[in-house]
Amino acid sequence: MVPFLATGAVIGLVIGVVLSVSGPTSQVASPGQELIVMGGAGALVGGFIGAVLYLIAEWSSLRRM
């Protein structure tokens, strides 16, 4: 389960950072704050998606037995 969570979190982090850097600048937050928020949110969502994919993979492997 840990590889799925870690991979999902890293992919989500990278996507969040890319979106933060390539998006428009905010009037109320500094670029560093945007990077932290978007990277953190991306890592959380990516970890959640990784956990769901792990559960689907485990469930499908148990049904084949």
PyMOL commands that place a pseudoatom at each C-alpha (Angstrom):
pseudoatom trace, name=CA, resn=MET, resi=1, chain=A, elem=C, hetatm=0, pos=[0.000, 0.000, 0.000]
pseudoatom trace, name=CA, resn=VAL, resi=2, chain=A, elem=C, hetatm=0, pos=[2.831, 2.391, 0.794]
pseudoatom trace, name=CA, resn=PRO, resi=3, chain=A, elem=C, hetatm=0, pos=[4.220, 2.435, -2.776]
pseudoatom trace, name=CA, resn=PHE, resi=4, chain=A, elem=C, hetatm=0, pos=[0.768, 3.331, -4.122]
pseudoatom trace, name=CA, resn=LEU, resi=5, chain=A, elem=C, hetatm=0, pos=[0.354, 6.137, -1.570]
pseudoatom trace, name=CA, resn=ALA, resi=6, chain=A, elem=C, hetatm=0, pos=[3.848, 7.499, -2.092]
pseudoatom trace, name=CA, resn=THR, resi=7, chain=A, elem=C, hetatm=0, pos=[3.626, 7.402, -5.875]
pseudoatom trace, name=CA, resn=GLY, resi=8, chain=A, elem=C, hetatm=0, pos=[0.228, 9.080, -5.859]
pseudoatom trace, name=CA, resn=ALA, resi=9, chain=A, elem=C, hetatm=0, pos=[1.422, 11.758, -3.448]
pseudoatom trace, name=CA, resn=VAL, resi=10, chain=A, elem=C, hetatm=0, pos=[4.542, 12.520, -5.490]
pseudoatom trace, name=CA, resn=ILE, resi=11, chain=A, elem=C, hetatm=0, pos=[2.589, 12.698, -8.757]
pseudoatom trace, name=CA, resn=GLY, resi=12, chain=A, elem=C, hetatm=0, pos=[-0.013, 14.939, -7.094]
pseudoatom trace, name=CA, resn=LEU, resi=13, chain=A, elem=C, hetatm=0, pos=[2.713, 17.151, -5.658]
pseudoatom trace, name=CA, resn=VAL, resi=14, chain=A, elem=C, hetatm=0, pos=[4.331, 17.578, -9.060]
pseudoatom trace, name=CA, resn=ILE, resi=15, chain=A, elem=C, hetatm=0, pos=[0.990, 18.396, -10.694]
pseudoatom trace, name=CA, resn=GLY, resi=16, chain=A, elem=C, hetatm=0, pos=[0.192, 20.915, -7.941]
pseudoatom trace, name=CA, resn=VAL, resi=17, chain=A, elem=C, hetatm=0, pos=[3.572, 22.614, -8.290]
pseudoatom trace, name=CA, resn=VAL, resi=18, chain=A, elem=C, hetatm=0, pos=[3.247, 22.799, -12.086]
pseudoatom trace, name=CA, resn=LEU, resi=19, chain=A, elem=C, hetatm=0, pos=[-0.230, 24.295, -11.779]
pseudoatom trace, name=CA, resn=SER, resi=20, chain=A, elem=C, hetatm=0, pos=[1.004, 26.794, -9.200]
pseudoatom trace, name=CA, resn=VAL, resi=21, chain=A, elem=C, hetatm=0, pos=[3.952, 27.925, -11.300]
pseudoatom trace, name=CA, resn=SER, resi=22, chain=A, elem=C, hetatm=0, pos=[2.113, 28.064, -14.627]
pseudoatom trace, name=CA, resn=GLY, resi=23, chain=A, elem=C, hetatm=0, pos=[-1.100, 29.656, -13.354]
pseudoatom trace, name=CA, resn=PRO, resi=24, chain=A, elem=C, hetatm=0, pos=[-1.875, 33.320, -12.936]
pseudoatom trace, name=CA, resn=THR, resi=25, chain=A, elem=C, hetatm=0, pos=[-0.415, 35.202, -9.990]
pseudoatom trace, name=CA, resn=SER, resi=26, chain=A, elem=C, hetatm=0, pos=[-2.596, 35.965, -7.005]
pseudoatom trace, name=CA, resn=GLN, resi=27, chain=A, elem=C, hetatm=0, pos=[-3.113, 39.394, -5.523]
pseudoatom trace, name=CA, resn=VAL, resi=28, chain=A, elem=C, hetatm=0, pos=[-3.401, 38.114, -1.942]
pseudoatom trace, name=CA, resn=ALA, resi=29, chain=A, elem=C, hetatm=0, pos=[-0.821, 35.312, -1.741]
pseudoatom trace, name=CA, resn=SER, resi=30, chain=A, elem=C, hetatm=0, pos=[2.863, 35.175, -2.522]
pseudoatom trace, name=CA, resn=PRO, resi=31, chain=A, elem=C, hetatm=0, pos=[4.162, 32.659, -5.083]
pseudoatom trace, name=CA, resn=GLY, resi=32, chain=A, elem=C, hetatm=0, pos=[5.685, 30.600, -2.261]
pseudoatom trace, name=CA, resn=GLN, resi=33, chain=A, elem=C, hetatm=0, pos=[2.347, 30.372, -0.463]
pseudoatom trace, name=CA, resn=GLU, resi=34, chain=A, elem=C, hetatm=0, pos=[0.632, 29.323, -3.677]
pseudoatom trace, name=CA, resn=LEU, resi=35, chain=A, elem=C, hetatm=0, pos=[3.283, 26.658, -4.217]
pseudoatom trace, name=CA, resn=ILE, resi=36, chain=A, elem=C, hetatm=0, pos=[2.826, 25.239, -0.724]
pseudoatom trace, name=CA, resn=VAL, resi=37, chain=A, elem=C, hetatm=0, pos=[-0.973, 25.192, -0.882]
pseudoatom trace, name=CA, resn=MET, resi=38, chain=A, elem=C, hetatm=0, pos=[-1.227, 23.732, -4.380]
pseudoatom trace, name=CA, resn=GLY, resi=39, chain=A, elem=C, hetatm=0, pos=[1.574, 21.231, -3.755]
pseudoatom trace, name=CA, resn=GLY, resi=40, chain=A, elem=C, hetatm=0, pos=[0.047, 20.107, -0.467]
pseudoatom trace, name=CA, resn=ALA, resi=41, chain=A, elem=C, hetatm=0, pos=[-3.433, 19.787, -1.922]
pseudoatom trace, name=CA, resn=GLY, resi=42, chain=A, elem=C, hetatm=0, pos=[-2.068, 17.890, -4.901]
pseudoatom trace, name=CA, resn=ALA, resi=43, chain=A, elem=C, hetatm=0, pos=[-0.168, 15.512, -2.632]
pseudoatom trace, name=CA, resn=LEU, resi=44, chain=A, elem=C, hetatm=0, pos=[-3.287, 14.831, -0.541]
pseudoatom trace, name=CA, resn=VAL, resi=45, chain=A, elem=C, hetatm=0, pos=[-5.489, 14.202, -3.562]
pseudoatom trace, name=CA, resn=GLY, resi=46, chain=A, elem=C, hetatm=0, pos=[-2.782, 12.088, -5.222]
pseudoatom trace, name=CA, resn=GLY, resi=47, chain=A, elem=C, hetatm=0, pos=[-2.344, 10.002, -2.079]
pseudoatom trace, name=CA, resn=PHE, resi=48, chain=A, elem=C, hetatm=0, pos=[-6.087, 9.448, -1.880]
pseudoatom trace, name=CA, resn=ILE, resi=49, chain=A, elem=C, hetatm=0, pos=[-6.230, 8.370, -5.531]
pseudoatom trace, name=CA, resn=GLY, resi=50, chain=A, elem=C, hetatm=0, pos=[-3.265, 6.052, -4.918]
pseudoatom trace, name=CA, resn=ALA, resi=51, chain=A, elem=C, hetatm=0, pos=[-5.085, 4.455, -1.973]
pseudoatom trace, name=CA, resn=VAL, resi=52, chain=A, elem=C, hetatm=0, pos=[-8.224, 3.940, -4.062]
pseudoatom trace, name=CA, resn=LEU, resi=53, chain=A, elem=C, hetatm=0, pos=[-6.173, 2.371, -6.859]
pseudoatom trace, name=CA, resn=TYR, resi=54, chain=A, elem=C, hetatm=0, pos=[-4.517, 0.060, -4.326]
pseudoatom trace, name=CA, resn=LEU, resi=55, chain=A, elem=C, hetatm=0, pos=[-7.901, -1.066, -3.029]
pseudoatom trace, name=CA, resn=ILE, resi=56, chain=A, elem=C, hetatm=0, pos=[-9.134, -1.705, -6.573]
pseudoatom trace, name=CA, resn=ALA, resi=57, chain=A, elem=C, hetatm=0, pos=[-5.985, -3.674, -7.441]
pseudoatom trace, name=CA, resn=GLU, resi=58, chain=A, elem=C, hetatm=0, pos=[-6.241, -5.752, -4.256]
pseudoatom trace, name=CA, resn=TRP, resi=59, chain=A, elem=C, hetatm=0, pos=[-9.936, -6.413, -4.764]
pseudoatom trace, name=CA, resn=SER, resi=60, chain=A, elem=C, hetatm=0, pos=[-9.446, -7.504, -8.369]
pseudoatom trace, name=CA, resn=SER, resi=61, chain=A, elem=C, hetatm=0, pos=[-6.559, -9.811, -7.404]
pseudoatom trace, name=CA, resn=LEU, resi=62, chain=A, elem=C, hetatm=0, pos=[-8.684, -11.491, -4.709]
pseudoatom trace, name=CA, resn=ARG, resi=63, chain=A, elem=C, hetatm=0, pos=[-11.570, -12.072, -7.137]
pseudoatom trace, name=CA, resn=ARG, resi=64, chain=A, elem=C, hetatm=0, pos=[-9.294, -14.037, -9.494]
pseudoatom trace, name=CA, resn=MET, resi=65, chain=A, elem=C, hetatm=0, pos=[-8.479, -16.650, -6.849]
for i in range(1, 65): cmd.bond("trace and resi %d" % i, "trace and resi %d" % (i + 1))
show_as sticks, trace
zoom trace
